[in-house]
Amino acid sequence: MNRAAAEEWIRTHAEPIGAIELAHERPWATVMRVPLADGVAWFKSCGPVQAFEPRLTSGLFSRWTDRVAEVLAHDEERAWLLLADAGTPVGAFGNPPEAWLAALPLYAELQRGEVALTQDHLTHGVPDLRISTLPARYQELLQRPLPLDTEEISRLHRFATRFPELCDELATHDVPETIQHDDLHLANLYAQGERLRVLDWGDSSISHPFASLVVTFRFLEETNKLTPTDPWFARLRDVYLEPWGPGLADAFALAIRVGTFAHAFAWGRQRDHLPEEARAEFDAGFAIILRRAVAQTLDAKGLASYLRSR
């Protein structure tokens, strides 16, 4: 990113009252803080792996102004995005499940509304993780050098014939594929007064919508220490499913199982765009994602044994 050009572009769309500061720089995006008279704005320069994000975010804001970040400007060609401040991430409040109880139905409504634009999103670079693509991506995963032990890799290989069957079964539920955030956690849901907004759509894909909650549930387990049988999970599932219609609990469970693998495939795509020196750090997180996928290959008894061994 050309910093001088970026700052010039920012000043054509906002009036900073002080220095524009680097907030963080990652291989996939650079973020800068822009001080304004009435608060702050945020500039994001997306790397090639997330170059679709500015257009996607701007489009979502034009259609869903009450539940995504306000877009002040975007440049599709340069993959630049300027956002108004959206408040405070719910992680600052301890990731309360009550926040997700309010946010998930709104998010589901957005997903349903975006179904009609699925092909448009794909045409403009949103990654394709539709169910029909997943068996081939599973095979691609098996060809990768994975940060797992030998037995875990063997489990993935043994599951290779079962995974396409699960995909076929999921497809029979006839839930339309649409935008799937794939990073829906406590750092990407913001509160501003009573308003909740979903930010950072750079990990999104077109996929099974219910797989969105793979990440949400993971962080409720890890951050809030909720056990898998905690009533909150069923409660959040039900409010999320309400906009989709009745009788979808089985489809949801299957989508979470299949979606845990799809999430690993998405991480593999991110890894492909990293410089070699960044991959070791990335693989520490990738291993967590992969082990959650390995756990989905097991029955209840095998899962309990596997979790005790970690």
NUKE-700432 format. One record per residue (C-alpha): residue in three letters; chain; residue number from 0; z negated, x negated, y. Coordinates in steps of 0.02 Angstrom, whole numbers. Each point is the difference from the previous one (the first is absolute). Layout:
// NUKE-700432
> aa / ch / i / up / east / north
> ala / A / NUM / Z / X / Y
...
//
This chain:
// NUKE-700432
> aa / ch / i / up / east / north
> met / A / 0 / 0 / 0 / 0
> asn / A / 1 / 43 / -60 / 174
> arg / A / 2 / -166 / 24 / 91
> ala / A / 3 / 75 / -4 / 176
> ala / A / 4 / 132 / 129 / -45
> ala / A / 5 / -130 / 110 / -82
> glu / A / 6 / -112 / -4 / 153
> glu / A / 7 / 146 / 40 / 114
> trp / A / 8 / 43 / 149 / -111
> ile / A / 9 / -181 / 59 / 0
> arg / A / 10 / -5 / -5 / 191
> thr / A / 11 / 153 / 114 / 10
> his / A / 12 / -99 / 134 / -93
> ala / A / 13 / -180 / -29 / 59
> glu / A / 14 / -95 / -78 / 145
> pro / A / 15 / -122 / -131 / -66
> ile / A / 16 / -145 / -41 / 114
> gly / A / 17 / -37 / -166 / -84
> ala / A / 18 / 61 / -124 / -127
> ile / A / 19 / 85 / 66 / -155
> glu / A / 20 / -99 / -76 / -143
> leu / A / 21 / 43 / -40 / -180
> ala / A / 22 / -106 / 113 / -112
> his / A / 23 / 62 / -67 / -167
> glu / A / 24 / 150 / -81 / -78
> arg / A / 25 / 50 / 30 / -180
> pro / A / 26 / 159 / -43 / -97
> trp / A / 27 / 50 / 184 / 7
> ala / A / 28 / -50 / 42 / 180
> thr / A / 29 / -68 / -65 / 164
> val / A / 30 / -114 / 111 / 105
> met / A / 31 / -44 / -24 / 184
> arg / A / 32 / -129 / 89 / 108
> val / A / 33 / 63 / 67 / 167
> pro / A / 34 / -137 / 39 / 129
> leu / A / 35 / 37 / 152 / 108
> ala / A / 36 / -89 / 80 / 147
> asp / A / 37 / -50 / 148 / -107
> gly / A / 38 / -32 / -92 / -164
> val / A / 39 / 109 / -103 / -115
> ala / A / 40 / 167 / 5 / -90
> trp / A / 41 / 55 / -93 / -155
> phe / A / 42 / 163 / -93 / -28
> lys / A / 43 / 62 / -34 / -176
> ser / A / 44 / 145 / -111 / -51
> cys / A / 45 / 45 / 39 / -180
> gly / A / 46 / 69 / -129 / -120
> pro / A / 47 / 152 / 35 / -108
> val / A / 48 / -102 / 78 / -141
> gln / A / 49 / -63 / 132 / 121
> ala / A / 50 / 146 / 11 / 120
> phe / A / 51 / 16 / 187 / -33
> glu / A / 52 / -172 / 36 / 72
> pro / A / 53 / 39 / 22 / 187
> arg / A / 54 / 135 / 131 / -30
> leu / A / 55 / -104 / 88 / -132
> thr / A / 56 / -155 / 4 / 109
> ser / A / 57 / 95 / 62 / 152
> gly / A / 58 / 81 / 138 / -102
> leu / A / 59 / -165 / 54 / -74
> phe / A / 60 / -80 / 6 / 173
> ser / A / 61 / 142 / 108 / 66
> arg / A / 62 / -33 / 127 / -138
> trp / A / 63 / -189 / -19 / -29
> thr / A / 64 / -76 / -44 / 168
> asp / A / 65 / -174 / 56 / -51
> arg / A / 66 / -22 / -111 / -154
> val / A / 67 / 86 / -168 / 26
> ala / A / 68 / -13 / -131 / 136
> glu / A / 69 / 82 / 35 / 168
> val / A / 70 / 158 / -105 / 16
> leu / A / 71 / 28 / -64 / 177
> ala / A / 72 / 161 / -90 / -46
> his / A / 73 / 93 / -76 / -146
> asp / A / 74 / 148 / -114 / -27
> glu / A / 75 / 81 / 30 / -169
> glu / A / 76 / 114 / -151 / 7
> arg / A / 77 / -139 / -123 / 38
> ala / A / 78 / -130 / 95 / -104
> trp / A / 79 / -121 / 14 / 147
> leu / A / 80 / -126 / 138 / 26
> leu / A / 81 / -116 / 42 / 145
> leu / A / 82 / -142 / 120 / -37
> ala / A / 83 / -133 / 84 / 103
> asp / A / 84 / -178 / -31 / -56
> ala / A / 85 / -52 / 119 / -139
> gly / A / 86 / -188 / -23 / 9
> thr / A / 87 / -110 / -75 / -135
> pro / A / 88 / 37 / -27 / -184
> val / A / 89 / -111 / 107 / -110
> gly / A / 90 / -54 / -158 / -89
> ala / A / 91 / -107 / -36 / 153
> phe / A / 92 / -101 / 155 / -46
> gly / A / 93 / -18 / -50 / -183
> asn / A / 94 / 157 / 90 / -65
> pro / A / 95 / -83 / 173 / -8
> pro / A / 96 / 81 / 113 / -130
> glu / A / 97 / -15 / 141 / 127
> ala / A / 98 / 134 / -85 / 106
> trp / A / 99 / 119 / 5 / -148
> leu / A / 100 / -46 / 180 / -32
> ala / A / 101 / 71 / 40 / 171
> ala / A / 102 / 146 / -123 / -3
> leu / A / 103 / 76 / 25 / -172
> pro / A / 104 / 63 / 179 / 24
> leu / A / 105 / 84 / -54 / 163
> tyr / A / 106 / 79 / -147 / -88
> ala / A / 107 / 61 / 112 / -142
> glu / A / 108 / 80 / 119 / 126
> leu / A / 109 / 90 / -149 / 77
> gln / A / 110 / 64 / -53 / -171
> arg / A / 111 / 64 / 174 / -38
> gly / A / 112 / 86 / 9 / 168
> glu / A / 113 / 86 / -168 / -28
> val / A / 114 / 78 / 51 / -167
> ala / A / 115 / 159 / 56 / 89
> leu / A / 116 / 17 / -174 / 77
> thr / A / 117 / -19 / -100 / -161
> gln / A / 118 / 181 / -59 / -5
> asp / A / 119 / -3 / -43 / 185
> his / A / 120 / -154 / -109 / -28
> leu / A / 121 / 83 / -89 / -146
> thr / A / 122 / 158 / -29 / 102
> his / A / 123 / -104 / -84 / 135
> gly / A / 124 / -89 / -121 / -114
> val / A / 125 / -156 / 86 / -63
> pro / A / 126 / -26 / -74 / -175
> asp / A / 127 / 55 / 106 / -148
> leu / A / 128 / -141 / 27 / -126
> arg / A / 129 / 58 / 168 / -64
> ile / A / 130 / -53 / 40 / -177
> ser / A / 131 / 173 / -34 / -70
> thr / A / 132 / -7 / -180 / 64
> leu / A / 133 / -170 / -43 / -73
> pro / A / 134 / 41 / -44 / -182
> ala / A / 135 / 121 / -135 / 59
> arg / A / 136 / -130 / -64 / 123
> tyr / A / 137 / -126 / -10 / -141
> gln / A / 138 / 119 / -115 / -93
> glu / A / 139 / 20 / -104 / 158
> leu / A / 140 / -189 / -16 / 12
> leu / A / 141 / -9 / -69 / -176
> gln / A / 142 / 121 / -138 / 51
> arg / A / 143 / -112 / -59 / 141
> pro / A / 144 / -130 / -137 / -7
> leu / A / 145 / -156 / 110 / 9
> pro / A / 146 / -176 / -57 / 50
> leu / A / 147 / -74 / 74 / -160
> asp / A / 148 / -66 / -69 / -163
> thr / A / 149 / 103 / -3 / -159
> glu / A / 150 / -78 / 155 / -76
> glu / A / 151 / 27 / 103 / 157
> ile / A / 152 / 183 / -50 / 6
> ser / A / 153 / 16 / 45 / -184
> arg / A / 154 / -73 / 172 / 36
> leu / A / 155 / 133 / 29 / 132
> his / A / 156 / 137 / -52 / -122
> arg / A / 157 / -68 / 116 / -135
> phe / A / 158 / -2 / 145 / 124
> ala / A / 159 / 182 / -25 / 48
> thr / A / 160 / 64 / 136 / -117
> arg / A / 161 / -134 / 124 / 52
> phe / A / 162 / 26 / -17 / 188
> pro / A / 163 / 173 / 83 / 6
> glu / A / 164 / -71 / 146 / -99
> leu / A / 165 / -134 / 24 / 132
> cys / A / 166 / 133 / -4 / 136
> asp / A / 167 / 103 / 131 / -91
> glu / A / 168 / -154 / 109 / -20
> leu / A / 169 / -43 / -16 / 184
> ala / A / 170 / 176 / 50 / 49
> thr / A / 171 / -15 / 163 / -96
> his / A / 172 / -133 / 61 / 123
> asp / A / 173 / 139 / 14 / 129
> val / A / 174 / -100 / -59 / 151
> pro / A / 175 / 124 / -59 / 133
> glu / A / 176 / -1 / -184 / 41
> thr / A / 177 / -30 / -46 / 181
> ile / A / 178 / -80 / -127 / 114
> gln / A / 179 / -150 / -85 / -80
> his / A / 180 / -109 / -109 / 113
> asp / A / 181 / -63 / -112 / -142
> asp / A / 182 / -136 / -80 / 107
> leu / A / 183 / -103 / 153 / 40
> his / A / 184 / -174 / -72 / 21
> leu / A / 185 / -145 / -18 / 120
> ala / A / 186 / 89 / -126 / 114
> asn / A / 187 / 153 / 111 / 25
> leu / A / 188 / -82 / 167 / 39
> tyr / A / 189 / -57 / 7 / 181
> ala / A / 190 / -118 / 119 / 88
> gln / A / 191 / 12 / 43 / 184
> gly / A / 192 / -119 / 139 / 41
> glu / A / 193 / 38 / 138 / -123
> arg / A / 194 / 177 / -63 / -33
> leu / A / 195 / 44 / -102 / -154
> arg / A / 196 / 160 / -102 / -8
> val / A / 197 / 83 / -101 / -138
> leu / A / 198 / 65 / -170 / 57
> asp / A / 199 / 96 / -148 / -72
> trp / A / 200 / 145 / 73 / -98
> gly / A / 201 / 73 / -170 / -46
> asp / A / 202 / -46 / 13 / -185
> ser / A / 203 / 78 / 172 / -17
> ser / A / 204 / 128 / 49 / -130
> ile / A / 205 / 92 / 153 / -61
> ser / A / 206 / -95 / 44 / -157
> his / A / 207 / -109 / 132 / -81
> pro / A / 208 / -110 / 65 / 141
> phe / A / 209 / -160 / 12 / -101
> ala / A / 210 / 1 / -188 / -31
> ser / A / 211 / -62 / -19 / 179
> leu / A / 212 / -177 / 26 / -60
> val / A / 213 / 3 / -150 / -117
> val / A / 214 / -52 / -108 / 148
> thr / A / 215 / -114 / 129 / 81
> phe / A / 216 / -99 / 22 / -160
> arg / A / 217 / -7 / -187 / -33
> phe / A / 218 / -88 / -32 / 164
> leu / A / 219 / -120 / 144 / -24
> glu / A / 220 / -48 / -83 / -163
> glu / A / 221 / -12 / -176 / 70
> thr / A / 222 / -68 / 32 / 175
> asn / A / 223 / -103 / 157 / -26
> lys / A / 224 / -49 / -44 / -180
> leu / A / 225 / 49 / 172 / -63
> thr / A / 226 / 8 / 8 / -189
> pro / A / 227 / 160 / 70 / -79
> thr / A / 228 / -94 / 161 / -43
> asp / A / 229 / -68 / 27 / 175
> pro / A / 230 / 34 / 180 / 58
> trp / A / 231 / 80 / -65 / 159
> phe / A / 232 / 157 / -50 / -94
> ala / A / 233 / 33 / 174 / -66
> arg / A / 234 / -41 / 74 / 170
> leu / A / 235 / 122 / -115 / 90
> arg / A / 236 / 134 / 27 / -131
> asp / A / 237 / -14 / 188 / 21
> val / A / 238 / 13 / 1 / 190
> tyr / A / 239 / 147 / -118 / -9
> leu / A / 240 / 89 / 109 / -129
> glu / A / 241 / -30 / 164 / 92
> pro / A / 242 / 156 / -16 / 110
> trp / A / 243 / 104 / -37 / -156
> gly / A / 244 / -51 / 157 / -93
> pro / A / 245 / -106 / 45 / -151
> gly / A / 246 / -5 / -71 / -175
> leu / A / 247 / 38 / -182 / 40
> ala / A / 248 / -157 / -89 / -60
> asp / A / 249 / 86 / -66 / -157
> ala / A / 250 / 149 / -60 / 101
> phe / A / 251 / -120 / -86 / 120
> ala / A / 252 / -89 / -93 / -141
> leu / A / 253 / 166 / -58 / -71
> ala / A / 254 / 64 / -50 / 173
> ile / A / 255 / -154 / -107 / 27
> arg / A / 256 / 30 / -86 / -167
> val / A / 257 / 185 / -33 / 32
> gly / A / 258 / -32 / -35 / 184
> thr / A / 259 / -122 / -139 / -40
> phe / A / 260 / 147 / -94 / -75
> ala / A / 261 / 116 / 47 / 143
> his / A / 262 / -129 / -74 / 119
> ala / A / 263 / 9 / -164 / -98
> phe / A / 264 / 190 / 3 / 11
> ala / A / 265 / -14 / 19 / 189
> trp / A / 266 / -116 / -150 / 8
> gly / A / 267 / 127 / -100 / -97
> arg / A / 268 / 130 / 42 / 130
> gln / A / 269 / -116 / -60 / 138
> arg / A / 270 / -31 / -162 / -95
> asp / A / 271 / 186 / -35 / -10
> his / A / 272 / 7 / -9 / 190
> leu / A / 273 / -145 / -121 / 19
> pro / A / 274 / 19 / -186 / 32
> glu / A / 275 / -57 / -103 / -149
> glu / A / 276 / -157 / -61 / 89
> ala / A / 277 / -62 / 179 / 26
> arg / A / 278 / 16 / 55 / -180
> ala / A / 279 / -161 / -71 / -72
> glu / A / 280 / -107 / 100 / 122
> phe / A / 281 / 108 / 154 / -28
> asp / A / 282 / -19 / -15 / -189
> ala / A / 283 / -188 / 19 / 10
> gly / A / 284 / 26 / 178 / 63
> phe / A / 285 / 151 / 26 / -111
> ala / A / 286 / -108 / -35 / -153
> ile / A / 287 / -115 / 144 / 48
> ile / A / 288 / 148 / 119 / 15
> leu / A / 289 / 71 / -59 / -165
> arg / A / 290 / -165 / 19 / -92
> arg / A / 291 / -13 / 178 / 59
> ala / A / 292 / 172 / 28 / -75
> val / A / 293 / -52 / -84 / -163
> ala / A / 294 / -147 / 119 / -8
> gln / A / 295 / 124 / 146 / 0
> thr / A / 296 / 72 / -63 / -166
> leu / A / 297 / -164 / 35 / -89
> asp / A / 298 / -84 / 152 / -74
> ala / A / 299 / -178 / 42 / 55
> lys / A / 300 / -83 / -110 / -131
> gly / A / 301 / 115 / -147 / 34
> leu / A / 302 / -22 / 21 / 187
> ala / A / 303 / -189 / -10 / -12
> ser / A / 304 / 14 / -160 / -102
> tyr / A / 305 / 127 / -75 / 119
> leu / A / 306 / -105 / 36 / 154
> arg / A / 307 / -153 / -79 / -79
> ser / A / 308 / 100 / -159 / -30
> arg / A / 309 / 54 / -21 / 182
//
